[in-house]
Amino acid sequence: MNNNQFTLHNLLLYRNILSDNIIKKLQLLLEKNCPHYIFYELYSELLIKAEQLHLKSNLLKNYIIYLIAKDENIFSKTAEKSGGTLDINSSLYQVALHDIKIIKDFITHSLLSLAGKEHMEFILDFIPTDSSETTNIPVLFKYFDADYTPNQLVQELIDYYACYSSGIMSDYTVFRWNSSTGFTGIKNHDKIRLQDITGYEHQKEVLLQNTLAFVNNKPANNVLLIGSPGTGKSSSVKALINESFAKNLRLIEVSKLELKSLSTLMGTLRDHSQKFIIFLDDLSFEEFEIEYKYLKSIIDGGVEITPTNVLIYATSNRMHLIKETWDDRKGNTDDVHRFDTVNEKLSLSDRFGITLTFLSPNQVEYLTIVEQLAVKHDIDLPLELLQAEALKWERQHNGRSGRTGQQFINHLLSHQ
């Protein structure tokens, strides 16, 4: 029996990897009298993972390193929060050293026993079909080679977790939050940039400067973006995550129905080193909806202090987020303190430190947007004809807005 076959079972911090199907099969392969079909099951699953994760070269080795890089445990979380300064003399560091010695020994020695197995050439020098999409994981690959000591490896892992985090937060930059299922990573999120949004330069600059202050650990405000549909409010927020400064920034979309779980979300985000923008898109409340009270409580700050690594950016087509009726202002309601009711409804908007207004463009601004989009998309059309058709389009459709302008350009492109 191979002396190394149970080595991984001695892990203390990284025990999560033992539940991985590929690792289970890998353990089986190191046993004597292992059924022959296990080899092919392992190869098949590993090749699928390699294509999905864009792994290359020695897949057995690099898949194990991938699992280590992504594993959420007390060491990876503490290293992330420490900013790379975890004390080498701490007990947690020593436990990590224990595990890394085991993993390094397993990669260096145990995997060698598989070198002569059938079809190993497929997974020893693998090149993924799509090698253009890269992850942060390859920066760790070289440190698991024989030339690097376990101490060096632990330090590199500390630096890695501090820089890139672990778990799902290291895989995605945009998420959707659900109180029942937690975070869902959005792989194909909108790649729009601020420079792609025509007009509204002042609004974009204020939003940009506030976000820059936030990521640079300076005081920053929650932001409410209000205005007409199609003017670029939501796009401006989504564009922030694609800017060069956003390496440590994450965007989390939260629906109105999930506002009641905001305090739970805040508590979860507090434990991470990244900066988070909670994105409340197209926010408004009818008079019978009370979810706004949860949002007010979070913004005002209750007993628990709002995490310093979280901001709230909300968009709305309403100046005041909560619907106000004429009855609220009349004196014939059953509410004795009716002005308190009115103030309660109007006060939510005031809780945001910055309010940015995106008004519908006038005709000149609308035509400017269309002209710039036409240049961007290489549309060769006489200016007078372009303008005339653009005006006809906005009259027949949704009025003047950046969205209408883009829809008009899409119409022209579809007929080229």
C-alpha positions in Angstrom: 0.0 0.0 0.0 1.3 3.4 -0.9 2.5 5.3 2.2 1.3 8.6 0.8 -2.3 7.6 0.0 -3.8 9.0 3.2 -1.6 12.1 3.4 -4.3 14.5 2.3 -6.5 13.2 5.1 -4.1 14.8 7.6 -5.0 18.3 6.4 -6.3 20.6 9.1 -7.2 23.9 7.2 -7.8 22.7 3.7 -10.1 19.7 4.4 -12.7 21.1 2.0 -10.7 19.7 -0.9 -11.2 16.2 0.3 -14.9 16.4 -0.7 -14.0 17.3 -4.3 -14.9 14.4 -6.7 -11.6 14.6 -8.6 -9.5 14.5 -5.4 -11.6 11.5 -4.3 -10.8 9.7 -7.5 -7.1 10.8 -7.3 -6.9 9.2 -3.8 -8.4 6.0 -5.2 -5.9 5.8 -8.0 -3.1 5.8 -5.4 -4.4 2.6 -4.0 -3.4 -0.8 -5.1 -6.0 -2.8 -7.1 -7.9 0.3 -8.1 -10.5 -0.4 -10.8 -9.2 0.5 -14.2 -12.2 2.6 -15.2 -11.4 5.1 -12.4 -8.5 6.4 -14.5 -10.9 7.3 -17.3 -13.4 8.8 -14.9 -10.7 11.0 -13.5 -9.4 12.1 -16.9 -12.9 12.9 -18.1 -13.8 15.1 -15.1 -10.4 16.8 -15.1 -10.6 17.6 -18.8 -14.0 19.2 -18.3 -12.7 21.3 -15.4 -9.6 22.3 -17.4 -11.8 23.7 -20.2 -14.2 25.4 -17.8 -11.4 26.9 -15.7 -8.9 27.5 -18.5 -6.2 25.4 -16.8 -3.2 24.2 -18.7 0.0 22.2 -18.5 0.0 19.6 -15.6 -3.7 19.4 -14.9 -3.4 17.3 -11.8 -1.0 19.6 -10.1 -2.7 22.8 -11.2 -6.2 21.7 -10.3 -5.0 21.0 -6.7 -3.5 24.5 -6.7 -6.7 25.9 -8.0 -8.6 24.3 -5.1 -6.1 25.7 -2.6 -6.4 29.2 -4.1 -10.2 29.2 -4.0 -10.7 27.5 -0.6 -12.5 29.5 2.0 -11.1 28.6 5.5 -10.1 30.4 8.6 -6.5 30.9 7.2 -7.5 32.3 3.8 -10.1 34.6 5.4 -7.6 35.8 8.1 -4.9 36.3 5.5 -7.2 38.3 3.4 -8.2 40.6 6.3 -4.6 41.0 7.4 -3.7 42.6 4.1 -0.7 40.3 3.8 0.7 40.9 7.3 -0.2 37.7 9.1 2.4 37.1 11.8 4.8 34.3 10.9 5.0 33.3 14.6 1.2 33.0 14.9 -0.3 29.6 15.6 -2.5 29.9 12.4 0.6 30.5 10.3 2.1 27.3 11.7 -1.0 25.3 11.0 -1.0 26.6 7.5 2.7 25.5 7.2 1.6 22.0 8.3 -1.0 21.8 5.6 1.2 23.2 2.8 4.0 20.7 3.6 1.4 17.9 3.1 0.1 19.4 -0.1 3.6 20.1 -1.5 4.7 16.6 -0.7 1.6 15.1 -2.3 2.2 17.1 -5.5 5.9 16.4 -5.6 5.9 12.7 -4.8 2.4 11.0 -4.9 1.5 12.4 -8.3 4.7 10.9 -9.7 3.4 7.4 -9.2 0.8 8.1 -11.9 3.3 9.3 -14.5 3.4 6.0 -16.3 -0.4 5.5 -16.4 -2.3 5.2 -19.7 -3.1 8.4 -21.5 -1.4 10.6 -18.9 0.0 12.7 -21.8 -3.5 14.3 -22.2 -3.3 15.9 -18.8 0.4 16.5 -18.3 0.8 19.1 -21.1 -2.8 20.3 -21.6 -3.7 23.4 -23.6 -7.3 24.7 -23.2 -9.3 25.5 -26.2 -9.8 29.1 -25.0 -6.6 30.3 -23.5 -7.4 34.0 -23.9 -9.4 34.1 -20.7 -7.0 34.1 -17.7 -7.5 34.0 -14.0 -5.2 35.0 -11.1 -4.4 31.4 -10.2 -1.3 31.0 -12.4 0.7 33.4 -10.2 0.8 30.5 -7.7 1.7 27.7 -10.0 5.5 28.2 -9.9 5.6 28.3 -6.1 4.6 24.7 -5.8 7.7 23.6 -7.6 10.5 21.9 -5.8 12.7 25.0 -5.6 10.3 26.8 -3.2 10.2 26.0 0.5 6.9 25.5 2.4 7.6 28.8 4.3 7.9 30.7 1.0 4.7 29.0 -0.2 2.7 30.0 2.8 3.8 33.6 2.5 2.9 33.6 -1.2 -0.6 32.3 -0.3 -1.0 35.1 2.3 -0.1 37.7 -0.3 -2.4 36.0 -2.8 -5.4 35.9 -0.4 -4.8 39.5 0.6 -4.7 40.6 -3.1 -7.4 38.4 -4.7 -9.5 37.0 -1.8 -10.7 33.4 -1.8 -14.0 31.6 -2.7 -16.6 33.2 -4.9 -15.3 36.7 -4.3 -12.1 35.9 -6.2 -14.0 34.5 -9.1 -16.4 37.3 -10.0 -16.6 41.1 -9.8 -20.4 41.3 -10.1 -22.9 39.4 -8.0 -26.6 39.0 -7.3 -27.7 38.6 -3.7 -30.4 36.3 -2.5 -31.0 35.8 1.2 -31.8 32.1 0.6 -29.0 31.1 -1.7 -26.4 33.8 -1.0 -24.2 35.2 -3.7 -24.5 34.3 -7.4 -21.6 35.3 -9.5 -22.4 37.1 -12.8 -19.8 36.0 -15.4 -21.2 37.8 -18.4 -21.8 41.2 -16.9 -22.1 44.4 -18.8 -18.7 45.6 -20.0 -19.7 49.2 -20.6 -17.2 52.0 -19.7 -17.9 55.5 -18.5 -16.4 56.8 -21.7 -19.1 54.9 -23.6 -21.9 56.9 -22.0 -22.4 60.1 -24.0 -23.2 63.3 -22.1 -23.8 63.8 -18.4 -20.1 64.6 -17.9 -20.7 66.3 -14.5 -22.8 63.5 -13.1 -20.3 60.9 -14.3 -17.4 62.9 -12.8 -19.1 63.2 -9.4 -19.9 59.5 -9.3 -16.3 58.6 -10.4 -14.7 60.9 -7.8 -16.9 59.5 -5.0 -16.0 55.9 -6.0 -12.3 56.7 -6.2 -12.4 58.1 -2.7 -14.2 55.0 -1.5 -11.6 52.5 -3.0 -8.8 54.7 -1.6 -10.2 54.5 1.9 -11.3 58.1 2.0 -14.8 59.2 3.2 -17.5 58.6 0.5 -21.2 58.9 0.2 -24.1 56.7 -0.7 -25.4 57.9 -4.1 -28.9 58.2 -5.5 -29.2 58.6 -9.3 -32.6 59.9 -10.4 -34.0 61.0 -13.7 -35.7 59.9 -16.9 -35.6 56.4 -18.3 -32.8 55.6 -20.7 -30.5 58.5 -19.6 -27.6 56.3 -18.4 -28.2 56.1 -14.6 -27.8 52.3 -14.4 -25.1 52.2 -17.0 -23.0 54.7 -15.1 -23.1 52.5 -12.0 -22.3 49.3 -13.9 -19.5 51.0 -15.8 -17.6 51.7 -12.5 -16.7 48.0 -12.1 -15.0 48.0 -15.5 -12.7 50.9 -14.8 -8.9 50.4 -14.2 -9.1 51.4 -10.5 -11.8 48.7 -9.7 -9.4 45.8 -9.1 -10.6 45.5 -5.5 -14.2 46.7 -6.1 -17.2 44.4 -6.3 -20.8 45.2 -7.4 -23.7 43.4 -5.8 -27.2 43.8 -7.2 -30.0 43.6 -4.6 -33.7 43.5 -5.5 -36.3 45.5 -3.6 -37.7 42.2 -2.2 -34.3 41.5 -0.6 -34.0 44.8 1.3 -35.2 43.1 4.4 -32.0 41.0 4.4 -29.7 44.0 4.0 -28.4 43.7 7.5 -27.5 40.1 6.9 -25.7 41.1 3.7 -23.8 43.8 5.5 -22.6 41.4 8.1 -21.3 39.1 5.4 -19.5 41.8 3.5 -17.9 43.1 6.7 -15.6 40.0 6.8 -14.1 40.7 3.4 -11.2 43.0 2.4 -12.8 44.2 -0.9 -14.9 47.3 -1.4 -18.5 46.7 -2.2 -21.2 48.8 -4.0 -24.7 47.5 -3.3 -26.6 48.3 -6.4 -30.4 49.0 -6.1 -31.6 49.5 -9.6 -34.9 51.2 -10.6 -35.9 51.7 -7.0 -39.3 52.9 -6.0 -42.0 52.1 -3.5 -45.7 52.1 -3.6 -47.4 53.5 -0.5 -48.3 50.0 0.8 -44.7 48.8 0.5 -42.6 49.0 3.7 -39.3 47.6 2.5 -38.0 51.2 2.3 -37.8 51.1 6.1 -35.1 48.5 6.0 -33.1 50.7 3.6 -33.5 53.8 5.8 -32.4 51.8 8.8 -29.2 50.7 7.1 -28.4 54.2 5.7 -29.1 55.9 9.0 -27.1 53.4 10.9 -28.8 51.4 13.6 -27.2 49.7 16.6 -24.7 48.0 14.3 -22.3 50.3 12.5 -22.5 50.1 8.7 -19.3 48.5 7.3 -16.7 50.9 6.0 -16.2 48.8 2.9 -19.8 49.1 1.7 -21.7 51.9 -0.2 -25.2 51.9 -1.6 -25.8 53.2 -5.1 -29.5 53.4 -6.1 -31.2 54.5 -9.3 -34.8 55.6 -9.7 -37.1 57.3 -12.2 -38.7 59.1 -9.2 -37.4 62.2 -7.5 -38.9 60.8 -4.3 -38.5 57.1 -4.0 -41.8 56.5 -2.1 -45.1 57.2 -3.9 -46.9 60.2 -2.3 -50.6 60.6 -2.9 -52.7 63.8 -2.7 -54.5 62.3 0.3 -51.2 62.5 2.1 -51.3 66.3 1.8 -55.1 66.7 2.4 -56.4 67.4 5.9 -59.2 64.8 5.7 -57.2 61.7 6.3 -57.4 59.5 9.4 -53.7 60.1 10.1 -53.5 62.6 13.0 -49.9 63.5 12.3 -50.3 63.6 8.5 -47.2 65.9 8.0 -45.1 63.4 9.8 -46.3 60.8 7.3 -45.4 63.1 4.4 -42.0 63.7 5.8 -41.5 60.0 6.4 -42.1 59.4 2.7 -39.8 62.2 1.5 -37.0 61.5 3.9 -35.6 58.4 2.3 -34.2 60.3 -0.7 -32.5 62.8 1.7 -30.6 60.0 3.4 -28.3 59.6 0.3 -25.3 61.9 0.6 -25.2 62.6 -3.1 -28.1 62.9 -5.5 -27.3 63.0 -9.2 -30.0 64.1 -11.7 -30.1 62.7 -15.2 -32.6 64.8 -17.2 -33.8 63.9 -20.6 -31.6 65.6 -23.3 -32.9 68.5 -25.3 -32.9 68.2 -29.1 -29.4 69.5 -29.5 -28.0 67.1 -26.8 -30.0 64.2 -28.3 -28.6 64.8 -31.8 -25.1 65.2 -30.3 -25.5 61.7 -28.7 -26.6 60.3 -32.0 -23.8 61.9 -33.9 -21.2 60.5 -31.5 -22.7 57.0 -31.6 -22.7 57.1 -35.4 -19.0 58.0 -35.4 -18.2 55.3 -32.9 -20.0 52.7 -35.0 -18.6 53.9 -38.4 -22.0 54.8 -39.8 -21.5 56.7 -43.1 -24.6 58.8 -43.5 -24.9 62.5 -44.4 -25.3 64.6 -41.2 -28.5 66.2 -42.3 -30.1 62.8 -43.1 -28.8 61.3 -39.9 -30.3 64.1 -37.8 -33.6 64.0 -39.7 -33.9 60.2 -39.2 -32.9 60.4 -35.6 -35.7 63.0 -34.9 -38.2 60.9 -36.7 -37.1 57.9 -34.7 -37.5 59.6 -31.3 -41.0 60.9 -32.2 -42.1 57.4 -33.1 -40.6 55.6 -30.2 -39.6 56.5 -26.6 -38.7 60.2 -26.7 -35.2 61.7 -26.4 -32.7 59.7 -24.4 -29.4 58.0 -24.7 -31.2 54.7 -24.9 -33.4 55.9 -27.7 -30.3 57.2 -29.6 -28.6 53.8 -29.2 -31.7 52.0 -30.4 -31.8 54.2 -33.5 -28.1 53.4 -34.2 -28.9 49.7 -33.8 -31.7 50.1 -36.3 -29.3 51.7 -38.8 -26.6 49.0 -38.3 -29.2 46.3 -38.8 -29.9 47.7 -42.3 -26.3 48.1 -43.5 
